[in-house]
């Protein structure tokens, strides 16, 4: 699986959780899946440094907002 395919897979899995209103699982899934590919592992730092604090602050509580954020990963 190339980087783009892996990233799409990780986003899709995270968005399933986001659509169910489970932000914590969406972020945990994304972080875990990104770490499974050498070309996306560096994005784990973004999840740790940005997504977790945003979620804890209530900024990603809306499923649509969380989905938009997840889709922004490149």
N, C-alpha and C positions, 0 to 999 in steps of 0.2 A: 504494500500500500504506500503510495507516495504521500508527501506532506499535505497536499490539498485534500486528498481523499481522507486522510486521517483526521485532519482538522474538521472537515464536514461531518464525519462520523461522531467526533467528540461533541460538536455543537448540537447535532441532532439529538444525541442522548441527553445532553444537559437541558435542551429545550423541552423534552418530554416531561422532565421534572418541573421546569418553570411553568409549563402550561397547566400542571396540576396544582400550582400554587405552593410548591415545595422548594423554596429558594435555597435553603441550606443544602438539600440534596443536589440541586442543579449545579451549584458552585463546587461542591465536593466531587461530583461526577466529572465536571469539566476539568478540574485540576488533576484528578487521577488519570483521566484519559489523555490529557496533554502530555503527561509525564511518561506515557508508554511509547512515544515515538521520538527518536533523537532529534528530529527537525522541529518538533513543537515543545520539547521539554523546557526550553527557555521561557515559554509563556507562563509556566507555573509561577514564576516570580511576579508576574502581573496579577495573577489570581490572588496570590498571598498578600501582595502589597497594596492592591487596590480593591478587588472585589469583596474580599472578606470584610475589610473595614467599612466599605460602602453598605454592605448588607447589614452589618451590625448596627450601623447608624440609621437604618430604616430607609435608605435611599434606593434600594432595589426590591422593595416589598411588592410592587405591582408586577404581576407576571409579564405584562407587555413591556414594561421598562427593563426587566431582567432579560427578556428575550432579545431586545434591541442591543443591550450591552453584550450579550453572548455573541450575537451575530457580528459585532464590531471587531472580533478577534481576527487577526490576519496572520 
